[in-house]
Amino acid sequence: MKKKSAIFLLSACLALFWGSAHAQVSFSIKIIPKEPYAERSQQPTANHVWVESEWVWQNNNYVLQPAHWAVPEKDKIWVKGEWVSQPDGSAYWRPGYWKPIPHIGISYWLPEPEYLRPPRPSQRHVWVEGEWIWINNRYMYQTGYWAVPEPDRIFVKGHWAQWPNNEWYWVNGYWRTIPENVYAATVPEEPVYSRPPQPSPQHVWIEGEWQWRGNGFTFQTGYWSAPNPHKRWVRGYWHQRQNGGWYWVGGHWDLV
């Protein structure tokens, strides 16, 4: 009886191992697909956080699910998925997930402290914005710094977001990979155009931006915007990558 039980247990383990191994192989690929470039849409509300694109196994292939804005549950943050390399040279996608975290919510967001930004060491350096770090049950500010990014990577600034209970928490910044073909050989000249009349003395001018469309950068003209007492517009800029190409880092609204 014990012998039969042992044989049954061994068979079940082998079946489980074979099933796992088979699933692992079927979800593995030799060449990691390139993620197409897509501009991030405007944040709908302060409650929304950006959920990066995910690869899903469908019909014996990986299919990209588009990124989107989502409202997280209280005390949860989104952890982006990633490609995992295997010893045989293949790779599989480890899905992203909502990670429970210790409570780090506060009743109001904290403004970034004023400090002097050191001189830019070179044209290859980009400014990595400061971050709010949760230490000893409170947020402490870590100042920004200049850094030379890895090829095809740019830094996306962190931001304050709200849970549905209206508590604020800090969403960390991160280095974002951009496709190899999204760059310009030289910085294009900004076109000259007439600025329309200011609608009111309170309106602020938003400078034009470059956007990648099709296979090149096109210029989007500036415009007047109604003022926001809690935000200021930080214009984008051209950044030179290590291979000599240029990439436009988009402007953004910053809390003040």
Residue frames relative to the residue before (quaternion, step in Angstrom):
aa qw qx qy qz dx dy dz
M 1.0000 0.0000 0.0000 0.0000 0.00 0.00 0.00
K 0.6617 0.4949 -0.3035 0.4745 3.56 0.94 -0.90
K 0.6334 0.5395 -0.3324 0.4441 3.55 1.07 -0.82
K 0.6549 0.5074 -0.3146 0.4634 3.58 0.96 -0.87
S 0.6411 0.5241 -0.3248 0.4570 3.56 1.00 -0.83
A 0.6501 0.5176 -0.3160 0.4579 3.56 1.00 -0.84
I 0.6487 0.5106 -0.3181 0.4662 3.58 1.00 -0.86
F 0.6452 0.5227 -0.3149 0.4597 3.58 1.00 -0.85
L 0.6589 0.5099 -0.3025 0.4629 3.57 0.95 -0.89
L 0.6463 0.5151 -0.3138 0.4675 3.58 1.00 -0.85
S 0.6526 0.5159 -0.3142 0.4575 3.57 0.97 -0.87
A 0.6500 0.5162 -0.3189 0.4576 3.57 1.00 -0.84
C 0.6497 0.5145 -0.3168 0.4614 3.58 1.00 -0.82
L 0.6505 0.5076 -0.3167 0.4678 3.57 0.98 -0.84
A 0.6439 0.5197 -0.3212 0.4606 3.56 1.00 -0.82
L 0.6520 0.5087 -0.3091 0.4697 3.55 1.00 -0.85
F 0.6547 0.5125 -0.3087 0.4621 3.56 0.97 -0.89
W 0.6671 0.5024 -0.3005 0.4607 3.56 0.94 -0.94
G 0.6498 0.5157 -0.3193 0.4581 3.56 0.99 -0.83
S 0.6591 0.4992 -0.3067 0.4715 3.58 0.98 -0.85
A 0.6611 0.5052 -0.3114 0.4590 3.54 0.93 -0.91
H 0.6503 0.5197 -0.3184 0.4534 3.56 0.98 -0.86
A 0.6529 0.5069 -0.3098 0.4699 3.57 1.00 -0.86
Q 0.6289 0.5473 -0.3293 0.4433 3.55 1.01 -0.83
V 0.6818 0.4833 -0.2902 0.4661 3.57 0.91 -0.97
S 0.6761 0.5163 -0.3077 0.4262 3.58 0.88 -0.90
F 0.7149 0.4169 -0.2496 0.5027 3.59 1.18 -0.50
S 0.5927 0.5715 -0.3629 0.4363 3.59 1.27 0.10
I 0.0995 -0.7794 0.6169 0.0455 3.53 -1.19 0.66
K 0.5198 -0.6610 0.4545 0.2936 3.55 -1.19 0.54
I 0.7817 0.2237 -0.1077 0.5721 3.58 1.02 -0.81
I 0.3484 -0.7435 0.5336 0.2030 3.57 -0.67 1.09
P 0.3981 -0.7286 0.4957 0.2548 3.64 -0.68 1.00
K 0.4586 -0.6737 0.5086 0.2777 3.54 -1.14 0.66
E 0.4075 -0.7111 0.5205 0.2394 3.53 -0.95 0.90
P 0.4132 -0.7150 0.4941 0.2720 3.64 -0.69 0.96
Y 0.5113 -0.6554 0.4648 0.3050 3.53 -1.11 0.69
A 0.0667 0.7820 -0.6158 0.0686 3.56 -1.02 0.86
E 0.4291 -0.6913 0.5201 0.2598 3.56 -0.97 0.87
R 0.4558 -0.6634 0.5174 0.2907 3.57 -1.09 0.71
S 0.4058 -0.7119 0.5178 0.2461 3.57 -0.84 0.96
Q 0.6550 -0.5213 0.3686 0.4041 3.56 -1.25 0.32
Q 0.5343 -0.6342 0.4620 0.3145 3.55 -1.03 0.86
P 0.4322 -0.7302 0.4567 0.2675 3.66 -0.59 1.06
T 0.7806 -0.1023 0.1019 0.6081 3.58 0.90 -0.97
A 0.6511 -0.5067 0.3832 0.4153 3.57 -1.29 0.17
N 0.5941 0.5740 -0.3659 0.4286 3.61 1.23 -0.24
H 0.6487 0.5491 -0.3142 0.4230 3.59 1.20 -0.43
V 0.1141 -0.7484 0.6486 0.0791 3.54 -1.22 0.68
W 0.5144 -0.6674 0.4572 0.2843 3.55 -1.18 0.65
V 0.1669 -0.7669 0.6157 0.0696 3.57 -0.81 1.06
E 0.3809 -0.7622 0.4780 0.2133 3.58 -0.48 1.22
S 0.6687 -0.4972 0.3781 0.4034 3.55 -1.32 0.37
E 0.1746 -0.7784 0.5980 0.0783 3.55 -1.17 0.69
W 0.3275 -0.7127 0.5840 0.2092 3.55 -1.16 0.69
V 0.0900 -0.7969 0.5974 0.0035 3.58 -0.87 1.04
W 0.4139 -0.7148 0.5103 0.2393 3.56 -0.93 0.93
Q 0.1603 0.7805 -0.5845 0.1533 3.56 -0.58 1.19
N 0.8560 -0.0040 -0.0219 0.5165 3.58 -0.90 0.97
N 0.6893 -0.5183 0.2633 0.4323 3.55 0.86 1.10
N 0.7124 0.3494 -0.2694 0.5458 3.56 1.06 0.72
Y 0.4592 -0.6567 0.5132 0.3074 3.56 -1.24 0.39
V 0.1141 -0.7821 0.6123 0.0209 3.55 -0.89 1.04
L 0.3910 -0.7440 0.4977 0.2143 3.57 -0.84 1.01
Q 0.2191 -0.7426 0.6213 0.1206 3.52 -0.92 1.01
P 0.4713 -0.7191 0.4207 0.2894 3.64 -0.64 1.02
A 0.5459 -0.5970 0.4817 0.3371 3.53 -1.24 0.57
H 0.0191 -0.8058 0.5917 -0.0153 3.55 -1.20 0.43
W 0.4967 -0.6060 0.5238 0.3342 3.54 -1.35 0.23
A 0.0218 0.7974 -0.6019 0.0379 3.58 -1.04 0.79
V 0.3801 -0.6877 0.5685 0.2436 3.56 -1.23 0.53
P 0.2760 -0.7949 0.5131 0.1694 3.62 -0.44 1.12
E 0.5453 -0.5638 0.4941 0.3750 3.51 -1.30 0.30
K 0.6632 -0.5051 0.3693 0.4107 3.56 -1.23 0.43
D 0.8522 0.1016 -0.1154 0.5002 3.57 -1.04 0.93
K 0.6150 0.4775 -0.3921 0.4900 3.57 1.02 0.84
I 0.0930 -0.7760 0.6221 0.0464 3.55 -1.11 0.77
W 0.4822 -0.6676 0.4858 0.2930 3.58 -1.20 0.53
V 0.1548 -0.7561 0.6318 0.0717 3.57 -0.95 0.98
K 0.4035 -0.7489 0.4774 0.2201 3.56 -0.56 1.20
G 0.4900 -0.6460 0.5033 0.2990 3.56 -1.14 0.70
E 0.1290 -0.7985 0.5854 0.0545 3.57 -1.27 0.25
W 0.5057 -0.6150 0.5103 0.3250 3.52 -1.30 0.43
V 0.1626 -0.7803 0.6008 0.0601 3.57 -0.95 0.94
S 0.3042 -0.7656 0.5435 0.1609 3.56 -0.69 1.12
Q 0.2423 -0.7631 0.5869 0.1209 3.56 -1.16 0.74
P 0.6866 -0.5181 0.3179 0.3990 3.60 -1.19 0.48
D 0.6884 0.4843 -0.2940 0.4529 3.61 1.07 -0.63
G 0.6253 -0.5666 0.3340 0.4202 3.61 1.27 0.14
S 0.5870 0.5556 -0.3824 0.4477 3.59 1.24 -0.14
A 0.2115 -0.7670 0.5916 0.1304 3.55 -1.30 0.08
Y 0.1113 -0.7712 0.6214 0.0826 3.52 -1.24 0.47
W 0.4971 -0.6712 0.4727 0.2810 3.58 -1.20 0.56
R 0.2196 -0.7397 0.6238 0.1244 3.55 -0.86 1.03
P 0.3826 -0.7749 0.4457 0.2335 3.63 -0.32 1.20
G 0.5058 -0.6139 0.5125 0.3236 3.52 -1.25 0.52
Y 0.0828 -0.8043 0.5879 0.0239 3.56 -1.21 0.32
W 0.4971 -0.6127 0.5185 0.3295 3.54 -1.34 0.32
K 0.1863 -0.8213 0.5366 0.0531 3.55 -0.53 1.23
P 0.3717 -0.7032 0.5545 0.2448 3.61 -0.81 0.96
I 0.0621 -0.7995 0.5974 0.0064 3.58 -0.94 0.88
P 0.6051 -0.5165 0.4314 0.4255 3.59 -1.22 0.32
H 0.6035 -0.5964 0.3830 0.3653 3.55 -1.04 0.69
I 0.0253 0.8103 -0.5821 0.0621 3.58 -0.68 1.13
G 0.3915 0.7441 -0.4604 0.2849 3.57 1.21 0.44
I 0.1071 -0.7649 0.6325 0.0588 3.55 -1.20 0.68
S 0.6155 -0.6075 0.3668 0.3429 3.56 -1.16 0.55
Y 0.7970 0.0727 -0.0492 0.5975 3.62 1.17 -0.36
W 0.5086 -0.6475 0.4693 0.3191 3.56 -1.16 0.60
L 0.3998 -0.7236 0.5202 0.2143 3.56 -1.18 0.62
P 0.4144 -0.7047 0.5099 0.2678 3.62 -0.85 0.87
E 0.5433 -0.6145 0.4617 0.3377 3.56 -1.14 0.65
P 0.4277 -0.7077 0.4890 0.2777 3.62 -0.77 0.93
E 0.4712 -0.6657 0.5006 0.2902 3.58 -1.14 0.60
Y 0.1726 0.7597 -0.6137 0.1279 3.55 -0.96 0.91
L 0.5703 -0.6147 0.4276 0.3378 3.57 -1.19 0.52
R 0.3204 -0.7271 0.5764 0.1909 3.54 -0.89 0.99
P 0.4279 -0.7089 0.4841 0.2830 3.66 -0.68 0.96
P 0.6462 -0.5257 0.3683 0.4127 3.63 -1.16 0.46
R 0.5274 -0.6302 0.4724 0.3186 3.53 -1.13 0.69
P 0.4312 -0.7388 0.4477 0.2604 3.63 -0.57 1.09
S 0.7869 -0.1271 0.1125 0.5933 3.60 1.00 -0.80
Q 0.6662 -0.5010 0.3686 0.4114 3.58 -1.32 0.17
R 0.6345 0.5444 -0.3302 0.4382 3.58 1.21 -0.36
H 0.5986 0.5671 -0.3598 0.4365 3.55 1.25 -0.24
V 0.1338 -0.7521 0.6390 0.0895 3.55 -1.16 0.67
W 0.4780 -0.6757 0.4848 0.2827 3.53 -1.15 0.65
V 0.2098 -0.7517 0.6168 0.1025 3.55 -0.82 1.07
E 0.3844 -0.7644 0.4703 0.2163 3.55 -0.41 1.24
G 0.6058 -0.5702 0.4242 0.3577 3.54 -1.25 0.54
E 0.2515 -0.7652 0.5798 0.1223 3.54 -1.26 0.49
W 0.3601 -0.6815 0.5888 0.2434 3.53 -1.26 0.51
I 0.1205 -0.8069 0.5781 0.0156 3.58 -0.70 1.13
W 0.3618 -0.7308 0.5389 0.2114 3.57 -0.92 0.94
I 0.1413 0.7827 -0.5845 0.1607 3.59 -0.46 1.26
N 0.8550 -0.0074 -0.0250 0.5180 3.56 -0.90 1.00
N 0.6922 -0.5235 0.2628 0.4215 3.54 0.86 1.10
R 0.7139 0.3282 -0.2807 0.5512 3.57 1.04 0.73
Y 0.4836 -0.6479 0.5025 0.3064 3.55 -1.27 0.39
M 0.0957 -0.7628 0.6389 0.0283 3.54 -0.98 1.01
Y 0.3735 -0.7535 0.5001 0.2063 3.58 -0.95 0.90
Q 0.1805 -0.7492 0.6309 0.0903 3.56 -0.98 0.99
T 0.4077 -0.7447 0.4707 0.2402 3.60 -0.55 1.15
G 0.5626 -0.6169 0.4459 0.3227 3.54 -1.26 0.53
Y 0.1492 -0.7822 0.6011 0.0680 3.56 -1.32 0.13
W 0.4891 -0.6262 0.5156 0.3207 3.57 -1.30 0.34
A 0.0354 0.7995 -0.5974 0.0517 3.60 -0.99 0.80
V 0.3625 -0.6779 0.5892 0.2489 3.55 -1.23 0.55
P 0.2929 -0.7965 0.4978 0.1790 3.61 -0.36 1.16
E 0.5781 -0.5317 0.4765 0.3950 3.52 -1.30 0.29
P 0.6495 -0.5120 0.3590 0.4325 3.62 -1.14 0.43
D 0.8524 0.1470 -0.1398 0.4820 3.53 -1.10 0.86
R 0.6394 0.4967 -0.3602 0.4633 3.61 1.06 0.60
I 0.0628 -0.7664 0.6386 0.0276 3.54 -1.11 0.78
F 0.4462 -0.6934 0.4979 0.2687 3.55 -1.18 0.53
V 0.2061 -0.7561 0.6126 0.1031 3.55 -0.92 0.99
K 0.4345 -0.7368 0.4626 0.2331 3.55 -0.57 1.21
G 0.4784 -0.6466 0.5153 0.2958 3.57 -1.14 0.71
H 0.1152 -0.8027 0.5827 0.0531 3.59 -1.20 0.23
W 0.5197 -0.6038 0.5016 0.3372 3.53 -1.32 0.33
A 0.0158 -0.7788 0.6270 -0.0067 3.57 -1.05 0.82
Q 0.3462 -0.7386 0.5444 0.1954 3.54 -1.28 0.34
W 0.3747 -0.6510 0.6032 0.2682 3.50 -1.23 0.59
P 0.6876 -0.4877 0.3252 0.4285 3.60 -1.20 0.27
N 0.6503 0.5043 -0.3335 0.4599 3.62 1.17 -0.39
N 0.5404 -0.6748 0.3479 0.3628 3.58 1.39 0.32
E 0.4711 0.6292 -0.4755 0.3951 3.60 1.19 0.34
W 0.3708 -0.7355 0.5332 0.1928 3.56 -1.10 0.80
Y 0.0454 0.7658 -0.6413 0.0131 3.55 -1.22 0.65
W 0.4887 -0.6841 0.4694 0.2700 3.56 -1.21 0.57
V 0.2282 -0.7393 0.6217 0.1217 3.57 -0.93 1.01
N 0.4143 -0.7540 0.4527 0.2343 3.59 -0.48 1.20
G 0.4816 -0.6246 0.5323 0.3076 3.54 -1.23 0.59
Y 0.0845 -0.8004 0.5924 0.0368 3.57 -1.24 0.29
W 0.4973 -0.6206 0.5126 0.3237 3.55 -1.32 0.32
R 0.1725 -0.8060 0.5640 0.0503 3.52 -0.71 1.16
T 0.3651 -0.7219 0.5489 0.2105 3.56 -0.96 0.93
I 0.1156 -0.7754 0.6174 0.0650 3.56 -1.01 0.84
P 0.5906 -0.6018 0.3921 0.3677 3.62 -1.03 0.67
E 0.6374 -0.5685 0.3809 0.3541 3.52 -1.22 0.63
N 0.7361 0.4572 -0.2470 0.4337 3.61 0.98 -0.81
V 0.5874 0.5722 -0.3853 0.4231 3.63 1.21 0.04
Y 0.5431 0.5757 -0.4461 0.4178 3.55 0.28 1.25
A 0.3438 -0.7119 0.5716 0.2194 3.55 -1.30 0.33
A 0.5249 -0.6432 0.4548 0.3224 3.58 -1.05 0.74
T 0.7795 0.0580 -0.0235 0.6232 3.57 1.14 -0.71
V 0.5610 -0.5897 0.4510 0.3662 3.55 -1.23 0.39
P 0.3408 -0.7552 0.5153 0.2191 3.63 -0.58 1.04
E 0.5200 -0.6336 0.4738 0.3219 3.53 -1.18 0.60
E 0.4526 -0.6825 0.5049 0.2730 3.54 -1.00 0.86
P 0.4407 -0.7124 0.4697 0.2787 3.62 -0.72 0.99
V 0.4252 -0.6791 0.5393 0.2591 3.55 -1.22 0.58
Y 0.1267 0.7854 -0.5954 0.1119 3.57 -0.83 0.95
S 0.5382 -0.6337 0.4571 0.3159 3.55 -1.23 0.50
R 0.3727 -0.7124 0.5515 0.2222 3.54 -0.94 0.95
P 0.4294 -0.7087 0.4853 0.2789 3.63 -0.72 0.97
P 0.6573 -0.5171 0.3577 0.4155 3.61 -1.19 0.42
Q 0.5225 -0.6325 0.4758 0.3173 3.56 -1.12 0.70
P 0.4512 -0.7180 0.4515 0.2776 3.64 -0.61 1.06
S 0.7845 -0.0840 0.0810 0.6090 3.57 1.06 -0.78
P 0.6413 -0.5328 0.3684 0.4113 3.62 -1.16 0.37
Q 0.6537 0.5305 -0.3182 0.4359 3.60 1.16 -0.43
H 0.5671 0.6172 -0.3929 0.3783 3.61 1.13 -0.45
V 0.2422 -0.7559 0.5944 0.1287 3.56 -1.15 0.76
W 0.4356 -0.7055 0.5023 0.2452 3.55 -1.13 0.74
I 0.2047 -0.7575 0.6120 0.0985 3.58 -0.89 1.02
E 0.3911 -0.7483 0.4875 0.2224 3.56 -0.49 1.20
G 0.6233 -0.5620 0.4060 0.3616 3.55 -1.24 0.53
E 0.2258 -0.7722 0.5856 0.0990 3.54 -1.23 0.55
W 0.3666 -0.6871 0.5788 0.2419 3.53 -1.26 0.53
Q 0.0469 -0.7962 0.6033 0.0029 3.58 -0.95 0.89
W 0.4150 -0.6944 0.5323 0.2494 3.53 -1.10 0.80
R 0.1209 0.7813 -0.5993 0.1258 3.55 -0.64 1.17
G 0.7940 0.1371 -0.1433 0.5746 3.53 -0.77 1.04
N 0.7076 -0.3928 0.3217 0.4913 3.54 -0.54 -1.21
G 0.7558 0.3075 -0.2177 0.5355 3.58 1.02 0.68
F 0.5442 -0.5999 0.4752 0.3437 3.54 -1.35 0.23
T 0.0872 -0.7683 0.6329 0.0400 3.55 -0.99 0.89
F 0.4162 -0.7292 0.4938 0.2263 3.55 -1.07 0.77
Q 0.1964 -0.7540 0.6191 0.0985 3.54 -0.93 1.02
T 0.4124 -0.7475 0.4614 0.2414 3.58 -0.51 1.17
G 0.5752 -0.6077 0.4351 0.3324 3.53 -1.25 0.55
Y 0.1367 -0.7879 0.5970 0.0643 3.53 -1.29 0.15
W 0.5096 -0.6153 0.5017 0.3316 3.55 -1.31 0.30
S 0.1009 -0.8013 0.5887 0.0341 3.55 -0.99 0.82
A 0.5347 -0.5998 0.4818 0.3495 3.54 -1.14 0.66
P 0.5223 -0.6673 0.4222 0.3219 3.62 -0.92 0.80
N 0.1557 -0.7419 0.6438 0.1045 3.51 -1.29 0.53
P 0.3785 -0.7721 0.4542 0.2331 3.62 -0.39 1.15
H 0.7275 0.4314 -0.2392 0.4769 3.59 1.19 -0.42
K 0.7637 0.3106 -0.1852 0.5348 3.60 1.24 -0.06
R 0.1250 -0.7486 0.6442 0.0948 3.53 -1.31 0.47
W 0.4471 -0.6964 0.4977 0.2598 3.55 -1.14 0.70
V 0.1352 -0.7628 0.6297 0.0581 3.55 -0.89 1.02
R 0.3454 -0.7812 0.4825 0.1937 3.54 -0.46 1.22
G 0.5340 -0.6264 0.4688 0.3205 3.55 -1.20 0.61
Y 0.1787 -0.7794 0.5939 0.0887 3.55 -1.30 0.12
W 0.5174 -0.6199 0.4942 0.3222 3.53 -1.31 0.42
H 0.0926 -0.7846 0.6123 0.0304 3.56 -0.95 0.92
Q 0.3027 -0.7597 0.5511 0.1658 3.55 -0.90 0.98
R 0.3235 -0.7620 0.5330 0.1750 3.54 -0.76 1.05
Q 0.7005 -0.4914 0.3180 0.4082 3.56 -1.27 0.27
N 0.6804 0.4702 -0.2999 0.4753 3.60 1.13 -0.52
G 0.6405 -0.5600 0.3173 0.4188 3.60 1.27 0.18
G 0.5817 0.5887 -0.3792 0.4138 3.59 1.20 -0.33
W 0.3671 -0.7270 0.5449 0.1994 3.54 -1.29 0.44
Y 0.0729 -0.7848 0.6153 0.0108 3.54 -1.08 0.82
W 0.3725 -0.7367 0.5228 0.2126 3.57 -0.99 0.88
V 0.2111 -0.7488 0.6183 0.1115 3.55 -0.77 1.08
G 0.4008 -0.7796 0.4340 0.2079 3.56 -0.41 1.27
G 0.5312 -0.6189 0.4796 0.3236 3.53 -1.21 0.56
H 0.1024 -0.8007 0.5888 0.0414 3.55 -1.27 0.27
W 0.4860 -0.6153 0.5289 0.3248 3.53 -1.31 0.35
D 0.1253 -0.8031 0.5818 0.0311 3.55 -0.82 1.02
L 0.4842 -0.6631 0.4892 0.2943 3.54 -1.01 0.81
V 0.1182 -0.7838 0.6062 0.0656 3.59 -1.05 0.73
